[in-house]
Amino acid sequence: MLRSLLPALLGTVLPLSVPLGLPVFAQQSALLDAVKQNPQRGKALCQQLRQYNAQDLSFTSAQVTQAIARQQSLSPADAEVLVTYVVGLYCPDVR
């Protein structure tokens, strides 16, 4: 179900700006493709998210989003989309 919602989420969450000559959607797509092409990266992120869950933190919490954004050098919005995508693809058990 989450996979079917992702395109709609991307279309509504992402602003229509053009930093560095690339549309935001293209940058976002590249980020998501990198995780899809490298399952180990996604699974490593799942492990990290499970550790946050063990601390009673949801993957959707602002604290987790900010930590992932800093770690991955992403904006908070991009980190939120990345984490949602990874959870849907690799670790639906994460809350």
C-alpha positions as CSV (number, residue, x, y, z in Angstrom):
1,M,0.0,0.0,0.0
2,L,2.8,2.4,0.9
3,R,4.5,1.8,-2.5
4,S,1.3,2.8,-4.2
5,L,1.1,6.0,-2.2
6,L,4.7,7.1,-2.8
7,P,4.2,8.8,-6.2
8,A,1.3,10.8,-4.7
9,L,3.4,11.7,-1.7
10,L,6.3,12.8,-3.9
11,G,4.0,14.9,-6.0
12,T,2.5,16.7,-3.0
13,V,5.5,17.0,-0.7
14,L,8.1,18.2,-3.1
15,P,8.2,21.8,-4.1
16,L,8.7,22.7,-7.7
17,S,12.0,24.5,-7.6
18,V,15.2,24.0,-9.7
19,P,18.3,24.1,-7.6
20,L,21.5,23.3,-9.4
21,G,19.7,23.0,-12.7
22,L,17.9,19.8,-11.7
23,P,14.2,19.7,-10.8
24,V,13.6,18.6,-7.2
25,F,11.7,15.6,-8.5
26,A,14.7,14.4,-10.5
27,Q,17.0,14.8,-7.4
28,Q,14.5,12.9,-5.3
29,S,14.2,10.2,-7.9
30,A,18.0,9.8,-8.0
31,L,18.1,9.5,-4.2
32,L,15.4,6.8,-4.1
33,D,16.9,5.0,-7.0
34,A,20.3,4.9,-5.2
35,V,18.6,3.1,-2.3
36,K,16.7,0.8,-4.6
37,Q,19.8,-0.1,-6.5
38,N,21.8,-0.6,-3.3
39,P,19.7,-2.8,-0.9
40,Q,22.5,-2.9,1.6
41,R,22.1,0.9,2.1
42,G,18.4,0.5,2.7
43,K,18.9,-2.4,5.1
44,A,21.5,-0.5,7.0
45,L,19.0,2.4,7.4
46,C,16.4,-0.1,8.6
47,Q,18.8,-1.2,11.3
48,Q,19.2,2.4,12.4
49,L,15.5,2.9,12.4
50,R,15.0,-0.2,14.5
51,Q,17.4,1.2,17.0
52,Y,15.3,4.4,17.2
53,N,12.2,2.2,17.7
54,A,14.0,0.5,20.6
55,Q,14.3,4.0,22.1
56,D,10.6,4.5,21.6
57,L,11.1,6.9,18.7
58,S,9.0,6.6,15.5
59,F,10.7,6.8,12.1
60,T,8.3,9.7,11.5
61,S,9.4,11.7,14.5
62,A,11.1,15.1,14.0
63,Q,14.1,13.9,16.0
64,V,14.7,10.9,13.7
65,T,14.1,12.9,10.6
66,Q,16.6,15.5,11.7
67,A,19.2,12.9,12.6
68,I,18.8,11.1,9.2
69,A,19.0,14.4,7.4
70,R,22.2,15.3,9.1
71,Q,23.7,11.9,8.6
72,Q,22.8,11.7,4.9
73,S,23.4,15.4,4.2
74,L,19.8,15.9,3.1
75,S,17.1,18.4,3.8
76,P,14.6,17.3,6.4
77,A,11.9,16.9,3.7
78,D,14.2,14.7,1.6
79,A,15.1,12.7,4.7
80,E,11.4,12.1,5.5
81,V,10.7,10.9,1.9
82,L,13.8,8.7,2.0
83,V,12.9,7.1,5.3
84,T,9.3,6.5,4.2
85,Y,10.5,4.9,1.0
86,V,13.1,2.7,2.8
87,V,10.5,1.5,5.4
88,G,8.0,0.7,2.7
89,L,10.6,-1.2,0.6
90,Y,12.8,-2.9,3.1
91,C,11.4,-2.8,6.7
92,P,7.7,-2.5,7.0
93,D,8.1,-3.8,10.6
94,V,9.6,-0.4,11.6
95,R,7.1,1.9,13.2
